[in-house]
């Protein structure tokens, strides 16, 4: 992709320029930022990938001396902060992500930590690479953390993530597979809800892939579609301290999770029909069962996570007064409300407050992305009441993972369109916001799963980005275990990489209007509206 990056826009921020296009192009207003141009507005139509775009750069509204490190310095208080030395790689494509995973396994000599919702039961190459690594390096320690409900869900071939990893656990003593179980699914609910539907109660959703001192933070799981045509976000950090933090985070969760063990050692059998019938699950002797004794489980899990987070904060505290705009900062945050941990929720609220304070004085443009247009009421309200201009990037109906589903699930994309339309109408009528745009990722043959935030303040390049597992929805706050990082880049090269990542995603998106959404949902069945409260909280 050329250094001149482009973006089509109709009315929304942050990638917007007000101008009248020539008559043949009036159906789409066009914008891009040309890096390194003087701060005066320039427009130049050009063709990129066969589509018409314009080139623009905007004058800076705020004081050039006010850096993101100053604006967001409160985010560095009472949280662990890592100052890293330009060892950040922005990964763009699913195929590149897969290669990074395989190469990480191949070069690891001390530790491999994989935290994901699940591993696809078809991922035999990944399992084979783990087996070779364990045979090649006897001292290598491997820890895999998955969700218990999703990781033991049986597919059409009778296999699961657990059955894929069972032979490794049986053969090698230094690989440990932990499966976190939500305390919200207990008692009668545990037996009443079938698989898939029981996963709506809460999941282990953290995505972190660690190889010695390298860690990839992402929202992607480890399965075939995430390695081929399901677009997500991925960043690789080469920093021992940050890798230690995420290794410690996963280890802390693993201690109160089920362990995949041989059947003779297990206290909980796997699901009937699972191909790994010679394996089972076991909790450590002092861990309460989350399904049978959820209150005690929450108490102990909260104590374990509080101890870890307080220790990380103490070890990695920084004095904001010592930071300069040349420091690249990484601030990891976690959300585990079912366990009484609300660090990321507080962090996000403070971020909105700080960016809004800046926007009221100088202007600010930001973008928030999620796999689904199902932002929590908290974040919707913060966006609507913010003085910043916003783009909201989500999957189009065709790029939604449920688009080809069977049964009731096939209507879920329609539900998200209903929620989009309601939000856009509300933003116009209640808040008179004409500077909030909804972009839908629409790439033929692809689905979309990316999430995160880009904040530009008043600059041409992003000053802050967030990446991780959270979809910023209700369940991300209230149900699931989530982790993300806030990255404040300390140099223009990294800012440019992050900017190019945003524009790359937007190059495959289209802006939607209220009229288009209204037309789209006209054919939605009426009973779907009755499911809106459930889907808003459970999907």
N, C-alpha and C positions, 0 to 999 in steps of 0.2 A: 504494500500500500504506500502511495506516495506521501511525502511529508506534508503536502497540502491536503488536509482532510476536510471533508464536506458534510453538510447536513441539510436536508430538506425540512422546512418548517412552515406551518400555516399561521399559527397565532401564539405559539407557546414558547416558554423559556425552557432551559437557559439558552438554547441554540436558536436565537431569533434575531432577525433584523427587519425593521419596518421599511418596506419600500414597495413601489408598484412595479410588478413584473410586466414585460411586454405581453401583448394580448395572447399569443400562442401559449404562454406559460402561466397564465393567470390562475390556472387550477392549482398551482402549487407555488407557494412562496419558498424561497430558497435561501439557505444560509450555510456558510462554513467559516471557521476561523483559520486564517492563514498565519501560521506561527512565525514570529519574528518581524511582523509588519509594524510600521509606525501606528500610533494610537488614533488614527483617524479612520472614519468609516469608508470602506472600499467595497464595491460590488463588482464582481466579474463573473459572467455566466460561463460555465464550462461543462463538458460532459465527463461524467465519471461512471464507469460501468454502464454506459448507455443511457444514463439519466441526467437530466439538467440540474445543475447546482449553481450556486453563486458563492463568491469568496468575500468574506467580510471580517473586519476586526473592529472592535468597539473601543472607545476611549475609556480609560479607567476613571471611575467615579470617586473612589476612596483614596486615602493617603497612601502613597506608594511605600512609605516607611512602615506601615502597620502590617505585620506578617501574621500568617495563620498561627504561628507559635505564640504570639501575643494574644490574639483573639480567643484562641481555644486553650490557653494555659490552665484554666480551671479544670479541664478534663484530665490533666496530669496529676491532680491531687486525689489522694485516697484510692489510687489505682496503681497497679504495676505498670511501669513505663520502660520501654527498651529503646535505647539509642543505638541504631545500627548503621554500619558504614557502607552504604550504597550497594548492599548485596540483596537486591530485590529484583525478581524477574516476573514480569506480567505475562502470563500464559494465555493464549487467545482461543485456541481451537480444542475440541474434545480429543482429537487424535494426538495433539501435542501433550495434553494432560496425561493420556494413557502412556505415552512414551516416557514421560517424567516419572510416573509411578514404577514402570518396569525398570528403568535405569536406576532409580533410587534403590530398589530392592537389590539389584545386581552389585551396586557399589557399597552398600551398607556393610559395615564390619563390626559395629558395636550394638546397634539397636534399630529396630523397626517398630513403629507404632502406627497402627491404622485405626482411625475412629470414623465410623460411617453408620448410616442408618442400616445398611445391609450390603452384602456382596452378592452379586448375581450368581445363581447356582451354576450358570454356564461358564463362569470365568475360570476355566481349567488352566489357561496359560498363566494367569496371575498366581493360582495355587501352586503350579509347577515351579514358577520362579521362586516362590517362598520356600518350597521344598529344597531346591538347589542351593539357595542361600544358607539354609540351616545345615545342609550337608557340607558345604564349602567352608563355612566358618563356625566351628563348634561352639565358640563363645558368644555367638550372636543371640541376643534376646529379642523375641518377637511378641508383641502384645496387640491383640485385635479386640476392639470394643465395638459391639453392634447393639441394636435394639433387640430385646428378647422376643417380642411379638413378631416383628418383621423378619428377624433373623432366623426364626423357626417356622415361618409361614411356608407351607408346602406348595410348590408350583405344579403344573400339569403333569410333570414327569415324576412326581413324588420326591423331589429334591428341595433343598433349602440352603441358605448360607451355612447353617450348622453342618449339614451333610457334606458340603464342599470342603469344609475345614477339618472335619472329623478325622480323616486319615492322617493329617499332619499332627494333630493333637495326640493321636494314638502312637505315632512313631517317634515324635520328638518331645523331649522333656522341657525344652526351653522355648516353646510357643504356648501362649496362654490366650484363650478366647473367652472374653467376658461378654455377657448379655444383660444389659440393664432392663429392669422391669419397672414400669410405672406403679406407684402406690395407689393411683386413682382407679385402677382396675382390680377390684377386690370383692370378696363376698359373692353375692349372687351375680353381679355383673361379670365376674370372671368366667362363670359357666354359661351365662345367658347369651353373651355376644359372640358370634362366630368370628373366625379369623378374617382379616382385613377391616371389618367394622370395629373390632375391639381396639384397633390401633388409633382410633379417634380419641381415646382417653389420654394418650400421652406417649411420647417416644423419645428415645435417645437419638438426637438429630445432629449432633456435632460432627463436622467434617474436617478432620486434620490428619495429614499423612506425613509421617516423620521418618527420616532416614539419617541416622547419625546426627549431624548438626544442621541438616536441612529440613524445613517443614513447609508443606504446601497447605495453605488455608483456602478452603473452597466451600461451595454449596453442593458440589457434585457427589453422588454416590459412586460405588465401584461396581458398575454393571455395563452391559454392552452398549446400551443407548447413550449412556454418559461418556462413552469412549468413542462414539461415532457421530451421531447427529442430534444430540441433546445439548444445546448451548448453555454453559454455565460460566462462572468466573473462577479464576484460579491465580493465586500468587505464591511464588516460592521465595522463602526467606532463608538465607544462609547465615545463621547466627546461633551460636551455641546456647546462649542464655535464653533466647526465645524458644528454642527447641526444648530446652530443659523445662520451661514453663508448661508447654503443651504436653510433654511426656508426663509431668507431674499431675496435670489436670486429668488426663486419661487414666493414669494409675489410681488416682483418688476415686474416680467413679467406678473403676473396675473392682475396687475393694468391697463395695456394697452391691455388686452385681452378681448374677449367676455365673458360674464357671462351666464350660463345656468339658466333661470328664467321661471316663469309661463308665459303662452301665453299672458295673459292680460298685463304683464309688458314688454313684448319683443318688440323690434324694428326690429328684423330680424327673420323671420320664419325658422324653421328647414327644411330639405329637404322633398319634397313630398314623402309620403309613410313611413316616419319614425314612428316607433311604439309610440314615445313620442309626438304625435301630439298636446298635451295640453301644450307643452313647447316651448320656443323660446330662442333667444339670444339677449343680450343687452350689449352695451358699456357704460361705465360711461359717464356722460354728457360732460366732458371736454376732451374726447379721440377722436381724429380724426378717421374716418373710414378707415382702411387700404386698402380696396378695392375701395373706392371712392375718398379718399384724401391721397394717399400714401406718398407724400412728407412731409406733416405736421405730419403724423403718425410717420415717421422715425425720424423727428426732435424731437418730444416729447419722443419717446421711447429711443432714444439715450441719451437724457438729463436724463431720469430716470435711465438708466443703468449706465451711467457715474457717477451719484451721488452715486449709490449703491456701485460700484466698488471702487471709491475713498474713500468712507467711510470705506469699509472693509479693504482696504490697510492701512489706517491711524490707524485703531483700532488694526490691527494684523501685524504691521511691526515688524521685528526682526533685531537685529544687528548681522550680520554673525560672527563677532569676538567673540560673546558670545556662539556660538553653539559648541557642541562637537559631536563626532561620536556616542555617546550614546543617542542622541536626535532623536526620530522618528518624522520626519517632513512631513507635508501634505501641498501641495501647490495647491489650486484649481484655475483653469483657465477656461474662457468661450470664445466662439467664436460666434459672431453674425454680420457677415460682412454686411448683408443687413441693419443692424441698425448702422453700423459704428463702431462696437466693434471688435477688432482683437487681443485681449489679448492672446488667445491660439496659434494663428498663430505665433506671436512674440516669445512666450515661446518655442514652438517646434523648431523654427529656432535657438534660442540660445542654446537649448539642443544639437542639432546636432553639433553646432560649438564647444561647450565645450567638448563633447565626442570625436570629431574629433581631437581636440588639444591634448587630452590625448592619443588617439590611435596612433598619429604620433610619440610619444615618447616611449610609453610602450606597445602598442597593446590594443585592446578592442574588445569585442564581444557582439553583441546585437541581439535582436529579436523584430520584429514588426508584430502584428497580426491585421487582419481585416476580416470582414465577406466576403468581396469581394476583388479580386485582381483588384482594381481600384484606387490605390494610386494617389494622385494629382501629376501633373508634378513637383511641388515644392519639395515634399517629395521624389519622385523618383530621382530627381537630387541630393538631399542631400545624399541619400543612395549611389548612384553611385559614388559620389565624395568624400565620406567619407573614411577615412583610417581604419574604423572598419570593422570587418567581420559580415555579417548579415544573419539571417534566416528570411524569410518572410512567415508567417503562414496564410493561407486563407482556405476557404471552397473548397473541391473537387466539381466537377460538381454534384455528387450524394448528397452532403451535402449542396448544394445551395438551398435556400428557393424557387427558381423559377424552380427547377428540375421537379416538377410535375405540373407546371402551364399549362394553355391552351393557344392557340393562339400564337401570336408572343412572348409572355413572356417566353415560354418554350425554346427559343433559347438563352436566356440571359446567362445561364451557358456556352454555346459555345462561346459567346462573351468574357467572362472573360478568357477563355482558350486562345483565340486569343491575348488578351492583355498580358497575362502571357508569351506566346511564344515570342511576339514582345519585351517585356522587357528583357527576358533572352538572346535573340539573340543580342539585342543592347548592353547589359552589357558585353557580351563576345567580340563583334567586336569593339565597340567604346571605351570601357573602359578597355578591357582585364581583366575583373573581373571574376575570377574563384572561389572566396570565398563568393559569394552570392548564397544562396540556397532558393528554393521555396518548402515549405512543404504544403501539402493539407490534411485537416482534413477529414478523411474517416472512419466513424463509422457506421456500418450497421443500418439502421432505424433512424439515427439521422441527423439533420442539424446543421450547425455551424454559430454562430453569434458573436463570441468573438473578442475583439479588445484590443489593448494596446501595451505597450513597456516594454521590460525587458533589462536593461543594466548591464552587468557584470563587466565593466571596465576590469581589468586583474585578476579578482578573480574567485573562484569556485562558489560563491554565488552571486545572483544579488544585486547590490548596489542601483539601482533605478528601480521603475516600474511606469507605468502610466496606469490608468484604467478609463473608462468613456464611453461616448456615441459616440465619434468621430470614424468614419471609416477611417479617414485620406485621404478621397477622395476629389474630386473637390467640391462636394456639401457640404461636411463637413466644408470646408473653406468658400465657397462663398454663400451658400443658407440657411443652417439650423442653428437653435439655438443648440449649443453643449456645454457640460461641461465635464471636466475630472479632475482628481487629479493626481499630481505627488507625489509619496510616496518614501521618503528616509528612509529606516528602520534603527533603531538605535541599533539593537541587532541581534545576529545570529539566534535566534529562528524564528523571523519574516522573516529574509532573507531566511531561510530554507523553511518556508511555501510558500513563493513566488516562490522559486525555484521548489518546488514540484508541485505547480500549473502549471508552465510552462511545466515541464516534463510530467505531467498528460495529458495535451493537446497534446503534441507531441507523447505520447504513442498511440494516436488514429490517428496519421497522417502518411503520406508517402511522401517521397521526390520525386519530379518529375524532369525529364530531358528535355532538349530542344528537343531531338529526340521523346520522348513520347508525348510532347505537339504538335509537328509538325504532328505526326500521328493522334492525336485526332482531330485536327481542319481540317484535310484534307476533311472531309465530310460535313463541315459547308457550308451552302448555300452562294453563292457569294454576294447576296443582304445584308447579315448580316454585311459585311465589310463597307457598306455605312452607317450603323447605328452607327458605332463605335464612331464618334464624339459626337453624341447625348447621347449614353449610358455612355460614359466617364464622361459627365458633369451632367447627370441627375439621375444616379442610385447609 
